[in-house]
Structures are given as structure tokens and as C-alpha cells.
């Protein structure tokens, strides 16, 4: 049984755009990449998969224990200060925290001293 099953899901907007009759299955080991121009329905599809929107038609079915997470595209407006401090605040404060911050910043090629609000 697939972890996620989509059957003819459709979501339309009055100003146009949305998704139309998407059908498919994803297994737990599958990875999904969405590519397309602005307005082609990528975010709408992810909102349908995460449950933050419901389709106009069709069915989104999850296997027991399956979950989808959606990382918002907008930069939070209420965060300020050095990027390293913002990253550290999201981690457990233990003896490995600074190493984790350095690792994350290195992998993302971010300058930890740069101010978050300038991103």
C-alpha cells in the first residue's frame, strides 16, 4: 500500500491557476521534486498534500503513520539578529549546539554573523 495516494485531485482558483486532476502514488522511500514556473500550482499541490487546503475534487489518502510537512516560502518578519543566533535558538542547548550551528551554516553556505533580517 502506498504511503500517499492521490486520485484525480483538483483545486482551482477564481483568478486561474491551481492543480488539475493529479493522480499518483508515493512510497515511503520516494522523493518528490516539484519544478515549474510561478503560478503553475507547486505550492497549491504541497498545501493539498500537507492538509492545509482541501481539494475541490478528488481524494488525498495517507497510509497509517504517514505525514507530509510543508516549509513556508516566506521569511518570518519577527526574527532579527545574527543568523547563527537564530539557528542556535532552534536547537537543543547542549555541548554539541555550537558544532551543530557551525555544521548547518557551513552546509547552507551562510555567514553566521550576517543579520537574519537582511535575507
Secondary structure, 3 states (H helix, E strand, C coil): CCCEEEEEEEEECCCCCEEEEEEEEECCCCCCCCCCCCCCCHHHHHHHHHCCCCCCEEEEEECCCCCCCCCCCCCCCCCCCEHHHHHHHCCCCCCCHHHHHHHHHHHCCCCCCCEHHHC
